[in-house]
Amino acid sequence: MHNGDRDLWKGVVAGAAGGLAAAWVMNQFQTGWGKATEALEHSKTPQGEQERQANDDAEDATMKTAGKISEKIFNHSLSREEKKKFGPVVHYAFGASVGAVYGALAELDHRAAVGAGLPYGAAVFVGADEIAVPALGLSKPPKEYPAATHIYGLASHLVYGLSLEMARRGIRRMMD
């Protein structure tokens, strides 16, 4: 597993750690995006407030995944509060796993890190948000969402990819 300046396990570990950090940065970006979007709304009509509350009550893909995992593995249906609690666990586990794959790819072929992680972030967006999540029944089909939703998802994953590469690179250097 060691070949010259390549060490697959170090790449996997650095990628997983970078993926955790990048998932956190992505969450911070999404929080900021949400606050900026809210600030741009000039008037809070009763209908607008109802829409906001409906969005807050909706289960995202991580909450749905946490519920399905609990049902399949533990034969336990999660309450709404439990799903809200375990959804982030799914998000961070996915971020770390996808980061570990990236770390391995970057270790095996340095061309995987071209573009500072942005192409990888875009690929994760397409593969996860646009293909896998709808195919698994965790969201509606992509065509049922407005363009702004796709832009938000892509931007979030570009932030993830860039953060992943920056963290992975720094962690990997410390491992030598």
VOMI-988510 format. One record per residue (C-alpha): x, y, z. Coordinates in steps of 0.1 Angstrom, whole numbers, plus 5000, padded with zeros to 4 digits. Layout:
N
XYZ;...
***
This chain:
176
500050005000;503150224999;504550334966;507150614965;505450924976;502050754977;500550585007;496950485002;496050455039;497350805047;495350935018;492150765031;492650895066;493551255054;490551245031;488151125058;489351395082;489151645054;485651525046;484551585081;485951935081;484452005047;481051885058;481252135087;482252415064;479452325040;476952345069;478252695078;477952795041;474352675040;473452855072;474953175058;473153125025;469853075043;470353385064;471253585033;468153455015;465953545044;467353895046;466653945009;462953875014;461454225018;458154135033;457053855055;453553785043;451553525062;451753305031;455553355030;455853265067;453652945061;456052845033;459052895056;457452685083;456552415058;460252405046;461352385083;459052095089;460151905058;462451615063;465651645043;467451345028;469751295058;466751275081;465051025058;468250825056;468650815093;465050695096;465550415070;468850305086;467250285120;464250085107;466349845086;469149785112;467549845145;463849775137;463050115153;461150395138;462650725147;460551015159;460851355142;463151475170;465351165166;465551225129;466551585134;469251455158;470651185136;470351355103;473651545109;475351215118;474351085083;475651415068;479051385085;479351015079;478651075042;481151365041;483851155057;483250865034;483251065003;486351245016;488050915022;487350814986;488751144974;491851104996;492550764981;492050894946;494351184952;496950944967;496850714937;496850984910;497551344918;495451454889;492351374911;493151694930;493351914899;491052214904;491452234941;488651984948;486052184928;485451924901;485151654928;482551864947;480651914915;480751534908;479451464944;476651714938;475551534905;476151184918;474451234952;471951514950;470851484914;471051104909;471350884940;469151074965;466151094941;466750734929;466550614965;463250794970;464851044994;463751344974;461551444945;463051404910;465451694901;463051844875;460551914903;462852164919;463452524908;466852624893;467652814925;467552484945;470052324921;472352634922;472252614960;473152244960;475952294935;477352594954;477252394986;479152104971;481752334955;482352464990;482652105002;485052004974;487352314979;487352275017;487951895014;491051954992;492452225014;491952015046;493151695030;496251855016;497152015050;496451695069;498351475044;501451705047;501451665085;501451285081;504751265063;
***
